[in-house]
């Protein structure tokens, strides 16, 4: 374990399998509540203190539970989305209040002699240990362990222990369910924050009996019914009193006991949550009571054992080992743990940009899911990737309706959404970002290549690919030179909008069109059911073959979009450090007409469509766009790490990898309070596996060209691919490929074809690429220098 000494860094110790906060810092509560959040993709509990106060931002979330709200416009226009969706802070079941001889336990009062919180990445629990002296001098030790079950989708549990230190003490524990809590979200001018909704839940039923209580509510506008239930197992001295009560927004179980020195009061709190847009109150109530019964039947020890078993299996397939940089080792495991939590049991629901760790971006899902999170899940937890794509399929009718509204064929998927409708009221950075369709298609093709799942390809993949291909064919056109053009679109860089022939969009549309044509050829009968005509498929192939990719012969660069290189450069020298992110200080109009890049766009194309560029083109493009990219988005660093590594800038790649991995542990963007950055967490895996591992999957052909920076001595990772598990181990001299499960696998190492068979490592030397001079970034926007803990001497 390594203790941090820098007072400007959050107070987490550096350990390989836990995130430990040795002392409570009240000012850091908003961030640590996100870091210590527990979720299974269905239920999300922020890492709030058990007693509920103080709180930076209290939060309990159910994936898909949201409220609708009108989207205001100064002037109406045809095609504007009419309603937005906002994630709700639902009934809070985390709260356990404690009274010690009539003194309410509150960390702000009395004396906090010890306080430690530990997120256990292998056990999947959050542990807390407290030693507190009350204002009247009475001392207690408190221990709690919180769990959101991965195997049991609807259940969570909290084990809460109190022990007197200095003699017999009167203790009262109040375990609560609380809905419509006040003061959870403060209004903010930051567009990344959530909208403020007051009292969004309408009570339908409340009930209590003995140690059990439940609440049923319905959202005011969206009409979603949700239920929360709690039950308790209590261990205490003889004479322990148990009472319960309920009201429309509160359920409470009160436990009172006189506990002698050497004794303890232990409360095991079981929680269950459920919701539905269509089912009756009786059905939703029965669902949560059933989940509660299942959790009680399993018991605390059983829940912990099943949680550990689930995570043991995950880490056997997904762990990334980093020797030489213990902080990066901790960060990549933290990242993988939270990516798993975001998608493990989402089960045909969206994976929001913040997972279920906070209300940022109103709980919306973006293209982040398909382009950053699903690549990780596809090769580690493929069932979760399939579920996320099933969710897109389930929203296909809404995407078709949106396309009709826009006078297009096929499906126009929303830029930001919870339930499938477009929720972005700013169409240049929303509706016009049509690349979301190609990103969904790309994730679909990746899954189909990586997993042998013909039913998915026929029933889910084919309609997604067909409807997105239809969109491109009607969105684009052939010019007089028979080039297929896509005008007036917005690419990944949100500081550019409504450009012609964005290179990323065009190349991804090309992959989409070809992928649709190929899947139709494999499933002609299924294609007939979707009305696919032979002339349509011919048109897709013609458009794909003729896609225009702008290229400037004079400079040898690919412009981000047509005419982009003719724009004036942003006046970086006149921009103060406190004026970043630029979107909060300058009008989009000014940003749109300058060469300034919020997040990797052309550089992202160099990675995901690396097959469309020569190595020399990648080098020139990367070095040029480094001077324009300000990284006002957490999506950027991981992509820049990958391409920096490929183009001979290993030190820079190492810096970017650290930035992606530590985005939330160090709160680099100063908004971790609103929830973790799932794409950046997934990007840590991308930076290490695709960047330093050199991993690429183009159309189901796995290739590796690894190289390590000086700060890493060894890198090891595993990939699941077509029912095989491949272990890749890399150091500065060689790479070893070991097939841990499944039949032989064909791969390429540094361009050389290899066949890996079970039980025999294939070892090859690492190709040495010449290093290049480090390209400059805009002033003040260079990435944080990556200095491993061993070098810092901590």
KEBALUM-495255 format. One record per residue: residue in one letter; x, y, z of N, C-alpha, C in turn. Coordinates in steps of 0.02 Angstrom, whole numbers, plus 50000, padded with zeros to 5 digits. Atoms other than C-alpha are relative to their C-alpha. Layout:
<rs>
AXYZXYZXYZ...
</rs>
This chain:
<rs>
X500424994150000500005000050000500445006250000X499634993850005500635017349952499565005750023X500364994149977500075032850045500155005949955X499904993950038499805048649946500255005550046X499734994449961500755063950004499825006849971X500174993650032500165077249880499335002450026X500634997749972498825087649967499495001849947X500464998350054498075092249797499674993949969X500295006150027497675074049757499494997250049X500485003249955496145064849824500354994850043X499655004149950496565054349976499874992649994X500065007250007496505036749906500694996850002X499375003749999497905024849950500054995949935X499885003850061498695015449805500114992750019X499985007249987498344996849819499734996449938X500185003350063498094983849683499264998149994X500685002750006496334977649726499485003950040X500494996049964495504991049832500135007449987X499934992749998495175009749834499855001950072X500064998849929495465015250013500065007550015X499984993249975495055032150090500154999650074X499835001149930495995032050257499715005250047X500284994649958495235048350320499435003349962X500574996850031493595057050287500165007449986X499934992950019493725073550192499325002449977X500674997850016492045082250193499975003849934X500004996250063492535093650048500024995449939X499955004750056492845078149941499384995549994X500585004550000491155070149978499664999449931X500345000850064490365074249809500374995249953X499615004550042491795065549718500014992950026X499935006749974492005050849835499344996249999X500645003450006490145047149830499934996749932X500005003250066490365043749644500504994349998X499485005250001491975033949667499774993850037X500215005649958491195022949802499294997549983X500665002350021489565020149707500004992649986X500105007050015488915002449693499404999349953X500535000850050487844996349549500044993049971X499975006250040487374981149448499715001249930X500304998450064486694990249296499255000950004X500714999249988484924989549365499885004750059X500034995749941485114997349539500675003650006X499394996249986486365011149576499945003750066X499984996549935486805017349751500645004250003X499414995849990487955032249767500324998450067X499635001749940489285030449901499885005050056X500164995449945488385041750025500134996750067X499925002649933488735039850209499354996750022X500595003949981487545027550291499465004350030X500494996149964486705040550398499675005449957X500334995650047486245050950244500245007250001X499744993249994487035067150306500664999850037X500034995550057488135075850266500054996349934X499975002950067487985072350080500185005349950X499864995550055488745080349929499444999949950X500545001050048487425073249814499714993150012X500315006549986486275059549877499704997249936X500275002950061485745047249744499894992650004X500185007050011484865030749714499654999849933X500254999950069484475026149534499784993049979X500215006250033483525012849439500065001249925X499864999050071484075010649259499355000249961X500604999050041482715017449146499465004250034X500514996049965481705026349281500185007449991X499874992950017481555044349224499355003850001X500584995650008480395059049215500085003749934X499984995950060479935068249057499875007250018X500094992949989479965087049044500015003549933X500014996450065479615099548905500685003149986X499394996650022481085106148805499805006949973X500224993350022480855125148790500425002549941X499664996850056481295134548631499765007249995X500204993150011481315153148599499575000649938X500405000250061480635149448426499884992749982X500155006850019479765133648371500254998749929X499775002050066480405124148220499824992849989X500195006850016479865108448132500604995350013X499485005049988480835093148190500345000650067X499704999449933481345099848361499714994850047X500265004549948481215086748498499575004050049X500474996349958479765091448610500084998650074X499965001949930480175082448772500704997350016X499385002849975481715078548873499874994750053X500055005349950482055064348994500555001250051X499524998849946482925065949162499984994150049X499965005449951483525052049276499755002550068X500274998149935482695052049446500414997050057X499765002649936483415050349619499404996850033X500605003649977482195036949676500054998850075X500045001449928481775030149848500684997850027X499355001349972483345030049954499934994950056X500015005249949483575013950052500654999250037X499345000649969485375016950106500015002650072X499964996149938484935027350258499934995650062X500015003149934485355020350430500255005250050X499814994949951485355033250570500144996750067X499795002849935486145030250740499975005450053X499994995849941485815038150909500394996450055X499585002649946487095035551048499835003950063X500224996349940486345039951218499675006649981X500394994250023485165052151130500395004849955X499614995850046486585059851027499984996949930X500025002550069486325058150839500714999649972X499345000750031487895051250756500025004049936X499894995650057488485064350633500745001549999X499274999250003490295065350573500225007250010X499824993049992490225084250586500015002150074X500044998349928489965083750775500384994850040X499605004549960490905075750917500704999649972X499315000950022492605068650875500054993649959X499925005750044492965057250729500714997250010X499345002749983494395046550797500284995749944X499785004250056494455034950647499444999849949X500495000750053493575034450480500344997349937X499705003050059494005023050335499454997049957X500455003250048493065017950178500434996249949X499625004350046493635003950063499534997149948X500355003350055492954999149893500404993949980X499675006450013493394980749872499834997849929X500125001450071493594977149686499924992549986X500095007350008493664958249709499384997550036X500595002149963492294956649839499375003449978X500584996450023491154969449759499595003150055X500354996949944490724978049923500355006550018X499724993949971490984994950006499994999250075X499945000649927491624993850184500175006750032X499884993849963491655007650313500154998250072X499825001049930492495008050484500065006850034X500034993549966492185022150609500114999050075X499954999449928492735026150786499825007250017X500294993449989491715040750853499915001250075X500134997849932491665050251017499465005549996X500554995350002490025059451045500175006450037X499874993849963489935077351108499984999150075X500025001249927489545069951280500544995250022X499435004149981491095058951275499904992649993X500115007150008490315042051236500304997749934X499645002550059491295031351112499684993649974X500255006150033490685018450986500444998649939X499705002150063491455008550845499434997749954X500535001550049490375007050689500324996849940X499775003250062490634995350544499414998849955X500535001550048489584994150387500314997149937X499815002850064489714983950228499395000249955X500554999050047488634988250078500124995949937X499945004350059488274977049929499395001149955X500525000350050487264978549769500134993649960X499875006750025487064960849707500064999849924X499935001350072487724956449535499614993849979X500405005850020486954938949533499255000950008X500714999049988485274944649605499835007249983X500074993550032484764959349497499625005250042X500434995249966483444967149610500185001350072X499865000049928484324965749778500645003950018X499414997049969485534975549887499954998450075X500005001549928486034973550069500535004250034X499534996249959486914982950209500064996550067X499885002849933487704975050363500285005650043X499844994249958487804987950504500114997650071X499805002249933488714984650669500185006050044X499814994949952488864995650824500244996650064X499725002849938489984991650974500185005650047X499784995049951490155002051133500754999150016X499285000249983491945006451181500105001050075X499854997949931491785013751356499424998650048X500535001849953490375004751444499344999349965X500675001050027488545001151420499735006549970X500264994150036487685012751297499304998449974X500665000650031485895015551243500075001849926X499944998950072485825013751054499314999649968X500605000250042484435017450931500225000449928X499865000050072484575013050747499335001049964X500594998850041483315020050624500184998649927X499895002150069483315011250455499425002649958X500534996450035482355020850323499984998649925X500134998950071481615021550150499745007149993X500214993050006481445039750093499945001749927X500124997750069480675046249932499925007650000X500084992750009480635064049865500415004050050X499574996349954482085069549975500165006849970X499874993250023482405088249964500745001349992X499324997350004483975097249910500514995249971X499525004950026484755083349808500425002949944X499634997250056485265093349655499935007650002X500024992850002485735111549656500005002449927X499994997550068485385121749498500715001749978X499334998950026486905123549386499965002849930X499954997550069487395133049230500404995349956X499615004850038488475118449175499534995549961X500465004250040487585109649029500094992650012X499885007149986488345093249087499634997750062X500355001849938487375093849251499284998149984X500695002350010485615087149276499505005550012X500554995449987483985096449271499744998950071X500275000449932483155100149437499264998449997X500705002049997481515091049469499794999550073X500234999949931480545093749630499434995050010X500535004749981479495079949710499704996449939X500255003150062479355069549551499604993650011X500325006449987478635054049637499345001050037X500664999749970476785052049680499884993350036X500105006149961476405039649819499384996349978X500575004450014475285024949777499864995150057X500115004649945475545013649927500585000350048X499485000949950476505012550090499774994850050X500185005749958476574997650207500574998750048X499495002249951477484991750364499714994550043X500195005349953477444976550475500644997050028X499395002749969478774971250601500615003449971X499394997050027480494973850524499975001449925X500084999350072479794975850347499605006249983X500394994350025479184990950249500105000449925X499914998550071478864995350069499625006249980X500314994150029478415010649966499914998949926X500125000350072477635011349793499825007149977X500114993450028477675027249690499914999649924X500054999350072477285032949514500265006949980X499744993550023478165046649417499425004249973X500564995650016477085061849382499845000149925X500134999250071477305063149193500144993749959X499825005850041478175047749125499604993850017X500455005549983476985036049215500354993550018X499635006049980478305023949280499844998450073X500145002349932477845013749433500634996750028X499415002949969479245009349554499854998450073X500105002249931479325000349719500684998850032X499415001449960480634999149856499774996650064X500195003749939480584986950001500624998650040X499445001749956481674983350152499764995250054X500125004549944481764969650282500654999550039X499424999849956482964966750426500074993650039X499835005249952483824953450526500415003550055X499724996049945484304960050698500314995450052X499665003749947485564953350823500195005150055X499864995449946485614962150991499864996750067X500115002849933485464959651179499254998750012X500695001249981483884953351261499655006750013X500384994049989482524966351266500055005049943X499954995450057482964974151098499305001349972X500664997850023481444983951037500035001149924X500054998950072480904983750853499305002949986X500624996850019479564995650788500055002249927X500004997650069479035000850613499435004849989X500514995150019478035014650533500095001749926X499944997950069477665021350360499535005849987X500404994450024476965036650273500095000249924X499955000250074476775041050087500715000149973X499324999550026478625045350066500524997150047X499515002549952479435036450214499804993250027X500085006249962479635019050284500574999950051X499484999749948480565017250448499924994050046X499965005249949481095002750559500485002550053X499604997449944481745008050731500184994350046X499745005249956482834996650837500335003550059X499724996949940483235001451017500264994550047X499715005049956484374992051137500485003250049X499474998249953485444994051292500564994949990X499465004550020487104986851236500575000750049X499454999649952488424982551367500685000249965X499325000250027490274984651342500184992849983X499855006850024490894969651242499444997049959X500555002250041489194967651161499975004049936X500084996250062488554974150996499274999649979X500655000050033486994978450899500144999549925X499875001250071487004971350723499335000049963X500604999750042485714975450590500204998349929X499915001850070485684966950421499385002449962X500554996950038484624977150301500004997349929X500095002350069483974968950143499575005249963X500364995350042483384980250002499814996849934X500205002450066482424976649843499665005749962X500284994850043481934987849698499714996849936X500285002150064480844985649544499585005549970X500404994850033479914996049416499724997349936X500305001850064478824994949263499615005949973X500404994950034478015006449137499294997549987X500645002850021476574994549107499664995750053X500315004949954476304982349251499635003450057X500434997449947475054984549391500395000950065X499704999149934475414989949568500114993350034X499935006549968475114972349629500604996249972X499455003650032476374965549503500675002850022X499364997049980477754977949546500144998750073X499915001649930477454975449731500234992850009X499815007049996477564956649708500724998949978X499315000650025479184958849611500505001650055X499514998149950480084967949751499964995650062X500065004549943479384956849887500334993349984X499665006250020479994941849787500755000750002X499284998849997481734949449767500245000250072X499824999649930481754952949953500024993050031X500005006849974481284934949993500604996049975X499425003550028482634928449877500645002150036X499414997649964483944939449962500024997250071X500015002749931483384934050137500174992549999X499865007250005483434915850082500744998749988X499285000750014485204917950015500415001750061X499654997949940485754926850173500615004349984X499444995550010487184939050198500624996349976X499405003750021488574926250186499924997349929X500125002550068487764918850031500045005449948X499954994550047487584935749947500735002049987X499294998250008489424939749980500374994649961X499665005450035489984922549919499825000149926X500204999750071488974924049758500305006149966X499694994050028489634941649732500734998749983X499305001550012491424935649749500084995049943X499975004950055491094920849634499895003349932X500144996450062490364932349502500615004049978X499434995850016491854944049512500634995949986X499435004350016493134929949515499984997949927X500085001850071492434924349348500155005949955X499864994050040492484942149282500745001449996X499294998350001494274945349334500414994749963X499645005250038494824928649260499975001449925X500074998550071494204935149092500215007149982X499944992950017494504953849106500595003550031X499484996449964495954957949221500555002449954X499424997250035497334969149154500545001150053X499454999549952499004967749244500525004949974X499524994850018500194982549243500564999950051X499425000149955501914979849319500415006249990X499574994150004502954995149361499655006450018X500374993949984501565007749391499414998150043X500555002349956500515003249544499385004449998X500594995750003499395018449527499584998449938X500365001850061498945013949348499684993050007X500295006549987498674995949404499345000650039X500614998949962497415001549533499465003249957X500494996150039496585013549411499674995749946X500325004050052496305000749273499524995050030X500485004549968495494988549394499395003750025X500574995749981494425002449465499565001449939X500374998550062493935006849287499594994149977X500355006050022493494989149239499424998250046X500535001649951492494986549399499395004449987X500584995650010491405001749364499694999049931X500305001550065491184997549180499574993750006X500415006049987490584980349235499365001950036X500604998149962489404988149363499505003649956X500454996250042488684999449228499594995549954X500345004050051488234985449109499814993050018X500085007149985488194968849200499284997749997X500705002149997486324967949234499545005449972X500424994950031485694982449128499434996649962X500505004450030484764969149028499495003849959X500424996650049484054978448879499795006950024X500074992949984484204995548958500645003549977X499414996250021485395009448911500564999550052X499434998949954487135011148985500145007549998X499924992750001487145029649033500735002150001X499324997350001488675040649012500315000150069X499765000249931488815041049202499854993450034X500245006049968488215023349230499435001750047X500504998449948487135023449386500365002850061X499604997249946488405033349488499835007350015X500164993049990487655050849472499535002449946X500514997550046486405061749380500275004149942X499714996050053487625070049259499714998349932X500315000750066486985072849082499294997550003X500705002149990485235069449152499914992449996X500065007350003485645050849153499964997349929X500075002050069485715050148963500564995449977X499515003950038486595037548853500155003749935X499764996850062487605044048705500344994749957X499605004550042488705036648570500594997150039X499485002649957489955034048712499914992550011X500135007049984489115017348747500294995549947X499795004550054489415009548578500745000849983X499324998850025491095017548541500544999050053X499495000749948491975015948710499854994350048X500165005049949491045004948833499914993149969X500145006650029490464990948717500634996549973X499395003750017492204987248647500304996350059X499755003449940492724983048825499564994050017X500465005449981491174972748863500004994449949X500025005250052491234963548696500544994850011X499445004649991492924955948738500084997550072X499945002149930492624953548925499354997150026X500665002349977490754951648961499525000549940X500384999250062489974948648789499245000050009X500735000049989488234945148859499755007050016X500194993149983488184962848929500005004449937X499984996350064488684969848758499394998449958X500595002050038487294959848677499375003450028X500594996949969486024966648802499955007449981X500014992950018486534984648764499775000949928X500224999650069486294981548578499274998049993X500715001649999484624973248614499595006250019X500364993849983484114989648696499935004549940X500064995950061484514999048536499484997049953X500505003250042483484986248441499305001350026X500664998849970482044988548562499765007249989X500194993050013482065007348524499995001649925X499954999050072482145004748336499395003649971X500604996750027480345010148306500025007550011X499954992849988480665026948387500525003249953X499494997450047482235029048280499725000449930X500334999650066481195025248125499545006049997X500454994349998479905038148178500395006649994X499584994050004481285051048200500255001049929X499774999450070481955047248026499445002649956X500574997550039480225049947951499905007450012X500074993049983480105066448043500535004349964X499454996450033481775071447964500014998949925X500065001450072481195065647791500574995649975X499485004850018482455051447789499714993050004X500185007149994482325032747768500404996850056X499625003749951482905019947893499865002550071X500064998349929483235024448075500505005450018X499574994649975483915040548152500014999350076X499955001149928484495035748326500165006650036X499924993749965484495049348459500725001150023X499344998149975486055058748510500054998850075X500015001149928485565058048693499294997850020X500655002949985484175047948771500044995650062X500075005349950483555036648911499564994549972X500495004950022482045028148833499964999449924X499995000850073482435030348647499795006049961X500184994050036481775047548604500575005050002X499484994950002482905061848553499885005250053X500064995349944483215072948705500465005949994X499564994350010484435085348632499625005549964X500354994450030483625102048599500445004449956X499544996050040485175108748511500214995849940X499935004750055485105100548340500695000049965X499345000750033486835105348269500464995150036X499585004749962487675095448410499604993850020X500415005749983486245082948425499784996349938X500285003450058485185077848277500514999349944X499535000150056486575082248153500584995250011X499455004849986487785070248239499774993049979X500285006350025487155056148129500484994150008X499535005549993488735046148161499794995050054X500255004649950487805038548309499744993649968X500245006050034486985026648184500574995449979X499425004050020488665020948117500364997250060X499695002549939489335019148294499624993850025X500415005849981487885007448335500144994249953X499855005350049488214997848175500694997050013X499325002449986490064996748217500014995350060X500035004349941489684989648390499654993449983X500355006150021488474977348310500464995449961X499535004050040489764971448184500554997150044X499475002549956491094970048320499754994050040X500275005649961489974959048426499904993949956X500115005750045489504948148277500654996649980X499355003050016491334945648235500294996350060X499675002649940491834941948415499634994250033X500415004949966490404930548468499624995849949X500395004450043489644915548381499284999950025X500684999049977487834920748398499555001349940X500394999050061486844917748238499315002850012X500664997449987485174921448319500025007550009X499934992849992485774938648372500105003349932X499864996950065486444942348198499375000449958X500605000350041484814937248116499445004550027X500594996849970483574944848239500135007150024X499844993449973484494960148307500495003649955X499484996850041486044963748204499755002049932X500234998450068485214962948034499555006249999X500414993950003483824975548070500385006450019X499614994149983485044987548156500435002349942X499564998250056486244986848009499615002349940X500404998250058484894987747876499725007150008X500324993549991483995002747951500505005750003X499494994750000485595012547982500295001049930X499764999350069486205008747805499515004049958X500504996250037484565015347736500055007450015X499924992949983484855031547829500565003149959X499434997150036486565034247750499855000949926X500134999650072485925030747576499555005949983X500434994350014484595044247591500295006650026X499684994049974485645056447693500545002549952X499464998150045487055056347565499785000349927X500154999750072487155058847377500654999149961X499425000350045488315056047228500085006749965X499884993750035489135071647159500154998749926X499905000750072489565074846977500584995449984X499445004650010491165064746998499854993150026X500225006449974490165050147068500334998250066X499765001149932490885052347242499395000450046X500564999949953489695048347384500165004850056X499874994549955489555063747494499475000050056X500454999249942488795066747666500065007250025X499944992949981488495085547686499615001650064X500384997249945487935095247839499934995550060X500035004449942488375082847975500495002450054X499564998449944489215084448145500374993750022X499595005849980490655072748187500094999850075X499895000649927491305067648359500235006450033X499754993849970492155084548386499435004950007X500574995749988490815095248467500175007449995X499844993150015491765111248427499985001349924X500144999250071491325108648244499304997449988X500685002350013489585106748172499805001549929X500304999050066488625105148010500545000849946X499455000050049490165101247906499854995049945X500065004750055490265092447739500554994750005X499525005550006491095075447729500494999650059X499595001449942491725073247905500324993149990X499645006150018493065059947882499794994150043X500225005349955492585049848035499314997449980X500685002050017490745049847989499994996249934X500015003350065491075045247807500294993050003X499695006649997492235030847848499584995150042X500435004349960491075024047982499364998249962X500575001550042489595025447863500194994749948X499765005050048490625015647737500004993050031X500015006449966490875001647862499294997650012X500715001649988489015002147904499684997349937X500315002050063488485000747722500254993149978X499735006550020489644986247685499784994550048X500225005049952489184977347846499284998049989X500705001650013487334978647804499934995649939X500035004150061487604971647630500224992850015X499755006749985488584956947700499514996050042X500465003849957487324952247835499364998249962X500585001750041485884953047710500164993949956X499815005750040486844940847602500004993550039X500005006149958486984928647748499314998050022X500675001449975485154930047798499485002849953X500464997250050484114932947641499274999850021X500705000449981482474927047715499835005250053X500124994849950482644938347867500015006949968X499984993650035483104952647750499355001249962X500644999350035481524949347649499475002650047X500514997949951480504951547808500055007550015X499914992849991481224969247822499955003849934X500124996750064480834972947641500625002149963X499384998250033482634973547584499984997749927X500015001550071482734974247394500704999149973X499345001150030484164968447285500325006649978X499724993650024484354985947212500245004350059X499774996549941484514992847389500714997850018X499355002649981485984981547426500535002349951X499534997450051486804986447261500165007350015X499894992849986486575004747307500445000950061X499574999449941487365001947478500734998749981X499305001750019488894993847400500295005549957X499754994650043489045007547269500185006150042X499864994249957488945021047401500624998850042X499425001549959490215012347512500645000549959X499404999950042491445010347368500195007049978X499884993250025491255028647321500035005250055X499984995149945491305036647494500595004849991X499474995050008492275052847482500365001150066X499584998849941493715054547605500455006049983X499614994050017494395072447596500744999150018X499285000449989496285073647581500325006049967X499674994150025497385088847559500704998149975X499375002150030498795084747438500575004650019X499474995149986499755100447479500334998750067X499725000949932499965096947664500104992650018X499975007149982499785078047660499564998350060X500445000949942498395079547790499294998349978X500715000850008496625073547802499655005550041X500384995249960495525088247850499474996450040X500525003149959494325084047989499354999549961X500565000050046492975088547864500205004549942X499834995950058492955097047695500075007350020X499854992949989493695114547702500245001550071X499814998749931494195112347885500685003550005X499334997149996496015116747852500025007249975X500034993150021495455133247776499755004650056X500234995949944494745139047943500605003250035X499504996849959495725151048051500114995750063X499865003649938496585143248202499725003850060X500234996949938495885146448374500585003950031X499464996049969496885160248464500194997150069X499835003349937497605148548594500425004450045X499584995749959498885161348651499615005250038X500414994949966497485173248700499474996850045X500505003649960496495160048794500304998350068X499745001049932496745159748982499854992950024X500115006849974496895143249077499314999050030X500655000749967495285146849172499425000749950X500534999750051494335148449007499874993349967X500165006850021494335129748981499544996950052X500185001850068493215120848945499715005949961X500194994350041492915132948802499245000849995X500724999750009491065128648789499655004050055X500304996249945490745137248956500195007449997X499754993050001491605153548903499965003349932X500024997150067491405155948715499394997349963X500595002350038489925155048595500194994549950X499875005350049489785139648486500135002849931X499894997050065489695150948335500745001249987X499294998650008491495156148365500404993649997X499645006450000492075138548403499924996549933X500145003850061491265131448247500405002549940X499664997550059492205142648127500765000550008X499285000049988493945139848199500264992950001X499675006549990495195125648199500164999250074X499905001949931495015119548377499594993750011X500315006549994494585101848428499854998550073X500185001749931493625097348586500244993150018X499835007049986493945078648573500194996749934X499745003450060494765066548452499444998749950X500495000950054493825066348287500364996649941X499595003050051494995063848140500484994850031X499555004749965496185055548264499624993750021X500405005949985494775043948317499934995649938X500035003850062494585038848136500654996249986X499365003550010496445034648131500034993550039X500015006049959496105021948267499474995049976X500545004850014494405014248230499974998149926X499965001850072494655014848040500735000549978X499284999950016496525012648044500164996549935X499905003650062496345001047894499935004649939X500114995350055495925016547788500575005049991X499454995250001497575025747819500664996449996X499315002749998499415022647786500315002250066X499654998149938500625023547932500255007149995X499754993150007501375039547863499445005050008X500564995549991499665047547853499805000650073X500174999949928499315042748033500485004650037X499504995949965500935050948090499875007449987X500094992950016500635067247997499355002750031X500644997749973498815068448047500015000750076X499984999749927499115064448230500395006050024X499594994649976500505077048250499685006849986X500334993750014499495090748166499425001350048X500604999049959497895088148265500165000350075X499794999049931498855087248429500025007550017X499954992849987499125105948411499345003650003X500664996950000497255109048399499544997250054X500455003749957496515096948526500085002350072X499974997249933496075104648694499744995250053X500255005249954495275089048773499525002950052X500544997849955493765097948845499494994550010X500435005949990492965080748838500424994350028X499655005749971493445065648942500074994349950X499965005450050493225054948784500675000049963X499454999050047494815061248704500654996450018X499335002249981496325055548805500154992949979X499865007050016496125036948776500154999049926X499885000550072496025038848587500685002949982X499344997050012497525050448585500554995450025X499505004849975498455037448689500124994549948X499945005550048498105023848560500405002249940X499684997850062498645033948410500715002650014X499324997949981500135041648501500464994050004X499595006149996500775024148539500164997349931X499905002950068500535018548359500475004249958X499594995650042501445033648288500675001750030X499324999249974503005032548395500075005150056X499984995149945502555044248540499804996450064X500185004249943502585031848683499955003950065X500044996149940502935044448819499365004050004X500634996250003501475055148764499414995250009X500535005049992500385039548751499924998150073X500015001749929500845035248930499655005450040X500334994449965500315052548988499244999749989X500715000250015498645050948899499664994050033X500295005849967498345033448966499875001450074X500094998249930498605039849143499425004850009X500554995249994497395054149112499334996549993X500625003750009496045042449048499844995850062X500125004649943496265030249193499865003750065X500064996349937496355043549329499505005749997X500484994550008494965054849265499585001150062X500444999349942493875051149416500354999150066X499645000749937495085045249548500355006450020X499704993549986495935062149532499545005949984X500494994850017494375071749476500315005249953X499624995550044495345079149330499565005149966X500454995250033493825087349250499565003850049X500354996449947493155093749417499244999249997X500735001250001491435086049387499844992750015X500145006849979491595068449456499414999850049X500574999749954490295073949584499354998049965X500615001650037488975071749447499974992849977X499975007050020489495053749418500644998649963X499375002050033490945044049346499945000549924X499974999450073491485045849165500104992949971X499955007050022491085028449097500434999249938X499615000750061491855031548927500755000650015X499294999249983493495037349005500244993850038X499815006149964493505022349123500104994349951X499915005050053493235010948974500615001749958X499424997850039494535021348884500664998150031X499385002449968495835016149013500194993249972X499885006650030495644998348947500225000849927X499834998950071495695004648767500725002549994X499324997250004497285014748801500534994650012X499505005149985498184999848877499994994349950X500055006050043497534985648769500105001749927X499914998150070497394994548602500625004249990X499414995750006498765007248636500644996250009X499365003349986500174997648719499984992649980X500065006950024499504980348676499964999549924X500034999850073499304985748495499434995849971X500555004350021497654976348483499535003649951X500504997750047496524978948332499574994149978X500475005050027495004969648269499655003349942X500314997550060494594974148091499654994249966X500415005150032493154963348029500164993050026X499905006549970493534949248151500694997149992X499315002350005495394948048115500405003450056X499654997349942496374950148277500745001149983X499294998550012498054958748260500285003550062X499654997049943499334964248389500675002749976X499344997150014500834975648376500215003850063X499924996849934501294979048559500655003950006X499414996049981502514991748630499855003350066X500114997349933502734997848808500405006350011X499624994149981503235014848875500484998350057X499495001349948504665016448999499704998750068X500285000749933503515017349150499684993350014X500335006449991502765000049122500514994449983X499535005650012503834984249140499674994149966X500365005850028502514971549092499265001749998X500724999250009500734971949027499714993249982X500355006350016499554956949027499265001449998X500734999350005497744956248971499714993949965X500365005650029496444943748916499435002449956X500554998650045495184943948775499584993849990X500465005450018493654933148748499795001049928X500134999350072493424929748563499784993249973X500285006250029492304916448484500124993950044X499975005449951492224905548639500724998150017X499315001149981494104906948664500215005550048X499714994949956495074915848800500745000349987X499304999050019496744922948744500335004450051X499584996049956498064929048866500575002949960X499454996650034499294941848798500455003050055X499524997349952500864945848900500565003449961X499514996050037502054959448843500505003150048X499504995949966503694966348908500385003849946X499654995850048504994977148823500384996049947X499635004250047505784962448733499554995649957X500395004950036504414950448683499275000150020X500715000949987502574946248675499854992649999X500195007049996501834929548725499244999549995X500715001150010500124923148670499834993050023X500185006349970499294909348771499254999149994X500715001450005497614901448733499794996250063X500205002949936496834898248904499374995749994X500615003850012495174891748839499864999749926X500245000450068494494885448673500504997149952X499605002950053495154878948509500505005149972X499474995750027496614885848408499715006449969X500214993350021496534904048357500535003049954X499544996650046497314913148209500025007450017X499904992949986498034930348248500585002549958X499394997150031499374941948181500385003850054X499554996249957500854948848276500485003949956X499564995650040501734963748196499984998049927X500095001950070501034958148029500114992749984X499855007150012501574939948049499414995750021X500555004449980500184926848046500244994750050X499855005049949500174915448199499394995750013X500535004449976499144900648257500164998350072X499905001349928498944899448446499574993950017X500355006149982498484882248512499994999350076X500055000649927497944877048688500644997150030X499455002749961499334874348813500705001649977X499344998450026500764881448711500055007549987X499924992850011501344899448721500375001249934X499664997850060501834907748557500355006650017X499604994249978503234920248590500345003249939X499684996450054503834933648470500315006450028X499694993749978504994948648488499545005949985X500384993850010504194965748506500355004249947X499724995850052504434976448353500215006850029X499754993649975505464992148390499875005349947X500144994450044504815008048313500425006050021X499624994049981505865023848306499565005150034X500384994849966505295037148427500045006449960X500044993750035504795054148362499995005750050X500044994249955504955071648435499275001150024X500674999149971503495075348550499655005949968X500364994350029502185086048461499715004450054X500284995549949501565101448553499244999850000X500724999149993499805103548619499865007550006X500154992949987498875120148634500285002150068X499694997849937499685130648772499564998450060X500355001749939499205124148943499554993849995X500455005750008498295108848872500384993549990X499635006350002499675095948877499724995350054X500265004649949499155080248970500445000050062X499645000749937499665077449150500574995049991X499435004450008501405070149153499924993850043X500085006449965501365051849200500654998250035X499415001849961502625049049339499784994450048X500215005549957502425031749418500165001250073X499904999249928502305030549606500714998050021X499325002249980503975021249614500515005449986X499554994650016504805036349531499915005850048X500134994549953503945048849646500294998550068X499705001849936504675039249792499504999350055X500515000749948503025037449881499874992850017
</rs>
